[in-house]
């Protein structure tokens, strides 16, 4: 799955980065030289999916594609904690940008979609003794716990809105990231790894203090998770 995502993200990033002020034939030729291996990879992946009758190496019956919002919101929930100091600084510095009505309308729509469509019903999310499943089980208990779970999601959405990218043209990757997270109803953290990693690479840096605090926070979270995993 991550490899397939990369086959789409890399050509898009390369297209955004390409200097298009040159004659079309010049920059198109340079662009194709960079991305032609992705075309071969995409073809090989398409052959694999066709022969395998799905993207999963096993248990294809449990990996049916559809439209499911679980991985989108779970990735946003994780991103909130991973980038909290950076988000809080950018939200404070650009708090005026949050005063536009359409941001709050969008946030309300995201909350409505979450409350209506967020479900934890995949067998691997309900029968496997993983830490993420325990978290998801608590989140999906009732409307109150779902609303509490959405609070970090709202912070992540506000933080993303207030955190500038190195280039505004990189915004083209945002809808692609959402589309990549929609097909699978199995909610798993690894599905959001590539979109989160790309955001880290393509965003503008915050202050040194916020970046250092974010690094320390991630070290703490990794240490805590490792301790929980190894002792349970």
C-alpha positions as CSV (number, residue, x, y, z in Angstrom):
1,X,0.0,0.0,0.0
2,X,2.7,2.5,0.9
3,X,4.6,1.7,-2.3
4,X,1.5,2.3,-4.3
5,X,1.0,5.6,-2.6
6,X,4.6,6.6,-3.4
7,X,4.1,5.9,-7.1
8,X,1.4,8.6,-7.1
9,X,2.9,11.1,-4.7
10,X,6.4,11.2,-6.2
11,X,5.3,12.2,-9.7
12,X,3.0,14.9,-8.3
13,X,5.8,16.4,-6.1
14,X,8.1,16.2,-9.1
15,X,5.5,17.9,-11.3
16,X,5.1,20.7,-8.8
17,X,8.8,21.2,-8.4
18,X,9.6,21.2,-12.1
19,X,10.5,24.6,-13.6
20,X,7.7,25.2,-16.1
21,X,9.0,28.6,-17.2
22,X,11.1,26.8,-19.8
23,X,9.7,25.6,-23.2
24,X,7.2,22.8,-22.8
25,X,9.3,20.2,-24.6
26,X,12.3,21.0,-22.4
27,X,10.6,20.7,-19.0
28,X,8.3,17.8,-20.0
29,X,11.4,15.8,-21.2
30,X,13.2,16.6,-17.9
31,X,10.1,15.6,-15.9
32,X,9.6,12.3,-17.7
33,X,13.2,11.4,-17.1
34,X,12.5,11.8,-13.4
35,X,9.3,9.8,-13.2
36,X,9.4,7.1,-15.8
37,X,10.4,4.4,-13.2
38,X,7.1,5.3,-11.4
39,X,5.2,4.4,-14.6
40,X,6.9,1.0,-14.7
41,X,6.1,0.5,-11.0
42,X,2.5,1.5,-11.5
43,X,2.2,-1.0,-14.4
44,X,3.7,-3.7,-12.3
45,X,1.4,-2.9,-9.4
46,X,-1.6,-3.0,-11.7
47,X,-0.6,-6.4,-13.0
48,X,-0.2,-7.6,-9.4
49,X,-3.6,-6.4,-8.4
50,X,-5.2,-8.0,-11.5
51,X,-3.5,-11.4,-10.9
52,X,-3.9,-11.3,-7.1
53,X,-7.5,-10.1,-7.4
54,X,-6.9,-7.4,-4.9
55,X,-4.1,-5.4,-3.1
56,X,-3.7,-7.7,-0.1
57,X,-1.4,-10.7,-0.1
58,X,-3.8,-12.6,2.0
59,X,-7.3,-12.3,3.5
60,X,-8.6,-10.5,0.4
61,X,-12.1,-10.9,1.8
62,X,-11.2,-8.6,4.7
63,X,-9.7,-5.9,2.4
64,X,-12.5,-5.0,0.2
65,X,-12.3,-1.4,-1.2
66,X,-14.9,1.2,-0.6
67,X,-15.4,4.6,0.9
68,X,-14.5,4.7,4.6
69,X,-13.4,7.8,6.6
70,X,-11.8,5.9,9.5
71,X,-8.2,6.2,8.3
72,X,-8.5,9.9,7.4
73,X,-9.6,10.8,11.0
74,X,-7.2,8.4,12.7
75,X,-4.3,9.9,10.7
76,X,-5.4,13.4,11.8
77,X,-5.7,12.2,15.4
78,X,-2.2,10.9,15.3
79,X,-0.8,13.9,13.6
80,X,-2.2,16.2,16.3
81,X,0.0,14.6,18.9
82,X,3.0,14.2,16.7
83,X,3.0,17.9,15.7
84,X,1.3,19.5,18.6
85,X,3.9,22.2,19.5
86,X,4.3,23.2,15.8
87,X,0.5,23.3,15.4
88,X,-0.1,25.3,18.6
89,X,2.6,27.9,17.6
90,X,1.2,28.2,14.0
91,X,-2.4,28.5,15.2
92,X,-1.4,31.2,17.7
93,X,0.7,33.1,15.1
94,X,-2.0,32.9,12.4
95,X,-5.1,32.9,14.6
96,X,-6.6,35.7,12.5
97,X,-6.8,33.2,9.6
98,X,-9.2,31.1,11.7
99,X,-11.7,33.9,12.0
100,X,-13.1,33.4,8.5
101,X,-16.6,31.8,8.6
102,X,-15.9,29.2,5.9
103,X,-13.1,27.6,8.1
104,X,-15.6,27.0,10.8
105,X,-18.2,25.7,8.3
106,X,-15.6,23.3,7.0
107,X,-14.8,22.2,10.5
108,X,-18.5,21.7,11.3
109,X,-18.8,19.6,8.1
110,X,-15.8,17.5,9.1
111,X,-17.4,16.9,12.5
112,X,-20.7,16.0,10.9
113,X,-19.1,13.5,8.6
114,X,-17.1,12.0,11.5
115,X,-20.2,11.6,13.7
116,X,-22.2,10.1,10.9
117,X,-19.7,7.8,9.1
118,X,-16.8,7.0,11.5
119,X,-17.2,3.4,12.3
120,X,-14.9,0.7,13.9
121,X,-16.4,-2.4,12.5
122,X,-13.5,-4.2,10.7
123,X,-12.8,-7.6,12.4
124,X,-9.1,-6.7,12.7
125,X,-10.1,-3.6,14.6
126,X,-12.4,-5.4,17.0
127,X,-10.8,-8.8,17.7
128,X,-7.1,-8.1,17.6
129,X,-5.4,-7.1,21.0
130,X,-3.6,-4.0,19.6
131,X,-3.2,-0.6,21.3
132,X,-4.8,1.2,18.4
133,X,-7.9,-1.1,18.7
134,X,-8.3,-0.3,22.4
135,X,-8.1,3.4,21.6
136,X,-10.6,3.1,18.7
137,X,-13.0,1.0,20.9
138,X,-13.1,3.7,23.5
139,X,-13.5,6.4,20.9
140,X,-16.5,4.7,19.3
141,X,-18.3,3.9,22.5
142,X,-20.9,6.7,22.3
143,X,-21.3,10.2,20.9
144,X,-19.5,11.8,23.8
145,X,-16.4,9.7,23.4
146,X,-16.5,10.3,19.7
147,X,-16.6,14.0,20.3
148,X,-13.7,13.8,22.6
149,X,-11.8,11.9,20.0
150,X,-12.6,14.5,17.4
151,X,-11.1,17.3,19.5
152,X,-7.5,16.4,18.5
153,X,-8.7,16.0,14.9
154,X,-10.0,19.6,15.1
155,X,-6.7,20.8,16.4
156,X,-4.9,19.0,13.5
157,X,-7.2,20.5,10.9
158,X,-6.7,24.0,12.4
159,X,-2.9,23.3,12.6
160,X,-2.8,22.2,8.9
161,X,-4.8,25.2,7.9
162,X,-2.4,27.6,9.7
163,X,0.9,25.8,8.8
164,X,2.3,27.0,5.5
165,X,3.9,24.7,3.0
166,X,7.2,25.4,1.3
167,X,5.1,26.1,-1.8
168,X,1.3,26.7,-2.1
169,X,1.3,24.4,-5.1
170,X,2.0,21.5,-2.8
171,X,-1.7,21.8,-1.7
172,X,-2.5,19.6,-4.7
173,X,-1.3,16.7,-2.6
174,X,-4.0,17.2,0.1
175,X,-7.0,15.8,-1.8
176,X,-4.8,13.0,-3.1
177,X,-3.8,12.1,0.5
178,X,-7.5,12.0,1.5
179,X,-8.4,9.8,-1.5
180,X,-5.6,7.4,-0.7
181,X,-6.9,6.9,2.9
182,X,-10.5,6.4,1.9
183,X,-10.6,2.9,0.3
184,X,-9.9,0.6,3.3
185,X,-12.2,0.2,6.3
186,X,-9.4,-1.4,8.3
187,X,-8.2,1.5,10.5
188,X,-4.4,1.2,10.9
189,X,-1.7,3.7,11.6
190,X,0.6,2.7,8.8
191,X,-1.9,3.9,6.2
192,X,-1.3,7.4,7.3
193,X,2.5,7.2,7.5
194,X,3.2,8.4,4.0
195,X,0.8,11.4,4.0
196,X,2.2,12.5,7.4
197,X,5.8,12.0,6.3
198,X,5.1,14.1,3.1
199,X,3.6,16.9,5.2
200,X,6.6,16.9,7.4
201,X,8.9,17.2,4.4
202,X,6.9,19.8,2.5
203,X,5.9,22.1,5.3
204,X,7.7,25.3,6.3
205,X,9.6,25.2,9.5
206,X,8.2,26.7,12.7
207,X,10.5,28.4,15.2
208,X,13.5,26.5,16.6
209,X,11.8,26.2,20.0
210,X,8.6,24.6,18.5
211,X,10.6,22.3,16.3
212,X,12.7,21.2,19.3
213,X,9.6,20.7,21.5
214,X,8.1,18.6,18.7
215,X,11.2,16.4,18.5
216,X,11.2,15.9,22.2
217,X,7.5,15.1,22.3
218,X,7.9,12.4,19.6
219,X,10.9,10.9,21.5
220,X,8.7,10.7,24.6
221,X,5.7,9.3,22.7
222,X,7.9,6.6,21.0
223,X,9.5,5.7,24.4
224,X,6.0,5.5,26.0
225,X,4.6,3.4,23.2
226,X,7.5,1.0,23.2
227,X,7.2,0.6,27.0
228,X,3.5,-0.1,26.7
229,X,4.0,-2.6,23.8
230,X,6.7,-4.5,25.6
231,X,5.0,-4.8,28.9
232,X,1.5,-5.8,27.8
